[in-house]
Amino acid sequence: MGYYDSNYFNTPKVNVTNSINGTLIWTIIAIVLAVVGGIALYFTIFSKKNDGKYNGFMKTLYDLVHFKYFVIDDIFRILYIISVLAITLLSFNYIGKWQFLIVLLGGNLVLRISYEFMMLFMELCHNVRNISNKKK
């Protein structure tokens, strides 16, 4: 047995080609199923004729599919809270130095301004939608 024998460590040989082929086949099947299922759901369960017929979870799901409720508002708020906590906690790396105040105050100020711009855009979208709904 040679020093560089491929079976030296008794590792099984992996056939990369079969793994790639299997992944590619499953990817194609998944895409076809997603397209067919999406079209079928859109024209049956989520069609406009079912507007107002659902309660509870199905109403929430129907509203999400028809973009009557935006999830991004909640995601922005959660990310803002996480970011504020992260900047505040990371600023303690510089405790006793002048960088502490710059990171703590400046970082949170820049973060707040950037999130306010994002939320301002989202509020603009909500107002335009409300105006559009009132015109109907």
C-alpha positions as CSV (number, residue, x, y, z in Angstrom):
1,M,0.0,0.0,0.0
2,G,1.4,3.3,-1.1
3,Y,1.7,6.4,1.1
4,Y,-0.7,8.4,-1.0
5,D,-3.2,5.6,-1.6
6,S,-6.7,7.0,-2.1
7,N,-8.2,4.4,0.3
8,Y,-5.5,5.1,2.9
9,F,-7.9,6.6,5.5
10,N,-10.7,4.1,4.5
11,T,-12.9,7.0,3.3
12,P,-15.7,6.1,0.9
13,K,-15.5,7.4,-2.6
14,V,-18.2,9.9,-3.4
15,N,-19.5,10.0,-6.9
16,V,-19.9,13.8,-7.5
17,T,-21.6,13.4,-10.8
18,N,-24.5,11.3,-9.4
19,S,-24.9,13.9,-6.6
20,I,-25.1,16.8,-9.1
21,N,-27.5,14.9,-11.4
22,G,-29.8,14.1,-8.5
23,T,-29.8,17.7,-7.3
24,L,-30.4,19.0,-10.8
25,I,-33.3,16.6,-11.4
26,W,-34.9,17.5,-8.1
27,T,-34.5,21.2,-8.8
28,I,-36.3,20.8,-12.1
29,I,-39.1,18.8,-10.5
30,A,-39.4,21.3,-7.7
31,I,-39.7,24.3,-10.1
32,V,-42.3,22.5,-12.2
33,L,-44.4,21.6,-9.1
34,A,-44.1,25.1,-7.8
35,V,-45.3,26.7,-11.1
36,V,-48.2,24.3,-11.5
37,G,-49.1,24.5,-7.8
38,G,-48.9,28.3,-7.7
39,I,-51.1,28.7,-10.8
40,A,-53.6,26.2,-9.4
41,L,-53.8,27.9,-6.0
42,Y,-54.0,31.4,-7.5
43,F,-57.0,30.4,-9.7
44,T,-58.8,28.3,-7.0
45,I,-58.2,29.2,-3.4
46,F,-56.8,32.7,-3.8
47,S,-59.0,33.9,-6.7
48,K,-60.8,37.3,-6.4
49,K,-64.2,35.5,-6.1
50,N,-63.2,34.2,-2.7
51,D,-62.6,37.7,-1.3
52,G,-64.3,38.0,2.1
53,K,-65.2,34.3,2.4
54,Y,-62.4,33.3,4.7
55,N,-61.9,33.7,8.5
56,G,-58.9,33.2,10.8
57,F,-55.7,31.8,9.3
58,M,-57.1,31.5,5.8
59,K,-58.1,35.2,5.8
60,T,-54.6,36.2,6.9
61,L,-53.1,34.0,4.3
62,Y,-55.5,35.4,1.6
63,D,-54.6,38.9,2.7
64,L,-50.8,38.1,2.5
65,V,-51.1,36.6,-1.0
66,H,-53.1,39.7,-2.2
67,F,-50.7,42.1,-0.4
68,K,-53.4,43.7,1.7
69,Y,-50.9,43.4,4.6
70,F,-47.2,44.1,4.3
71,V,-44.9,41.9,6.4
72,I,-41.9,44.2,5.7
73,D,-43.2,46.8,8.2
74,D,-42.8,44.3,11.1
75,I,-39.5,43.0,9.7
76,F,-38.1,46.6,9.6
77,R,-39.3,47.2,13.2
78,I,-37.7,44.0,14.5
79,L,-34.5,44.6,12.6
80,Y,-34.4,48.2,14.0
81,I,-34.6,46.9,17.6
82,I,-32.0,44.3,17.0
83,S,-29.7,46.8,15.3
84,V,-30.1,49.3,18.2
85,L,-29.2,46.7,20.7
86,A,-26.2,45.5,18.7
87,I,-24.8,49.0,18.3
88,T,-25.3,49.8,21.9
89,L,-23.7,46.6,23.1
90,L,-20.9,46.8,20.6
91,S,-20.1,50.3,21.8
92,F,-19.1,48.9,25.1
93,N,-16.0,47.6,23.4
94,Y,-14.7,51.2,23.6
95,I,-15.8,51.9,27.2
96,G,-13.5,54.5,28.8
97,K,-12.5,55.9,25.3
98,W,-13.9,58.7,23.3
99,Q,-14.9,56.2,20.6
100,F,-17.6,54.8,23.0
101,L,-19.7,57.9,22.7
102,I,-19.2,58.2,19.0
103,V,-20.3,54.6,18.4
104,L,-23.1,54.8,20.9
105,L,-24.6,58.1,19.9
106,G,-23.5,58.4,16.3
107,G,-24.2,54.8,15.4
108,N,-27.7,54.9,16.8
109,L,-28.4,58.3,15.3
110,V,-27.3,57.2,11.8
111,L,-29.3,54.0,12.2
112,R,-32.4,55.9,13.3
113,I,-32.2,58.3,10.4
114,S,-31.8,55.4,7.9
115,Y,-34.7,53.5,9.3
116,E,-36.9,56.6,9.4
117,F,-36.2,57.0,5.6
118,M,-37.2,53.4,5.0
119,M,-40.3,53.8,7.1
120,L,-41.2,57.1,5.5
121,F,-41.2,55.3,2.1
122,M,-43.4,52.6,3.5
123,E,-45.8,55.2,5.0
124,L,-45.9,56.8,1.5
125,C,-46.9,53.5,0.0
126,H,-49.6,53.1,2.7
127,N,-51.0,56.6,2.1
128,V,-51.1,56.1,-1.7
129,R,-52.9,52.8,-1.2
130,N,-55.4,54.5,1.1
131,I,-56.0,57.3,-1.4
132,S,-56.5,54.8,-4.1
133,N,-59.0,52.8,-2.0
134,K,-61.0,55.9,-1.2
135,K,-61.3,56.8,-4.9
136,K,-62.8,53.4,-5.6
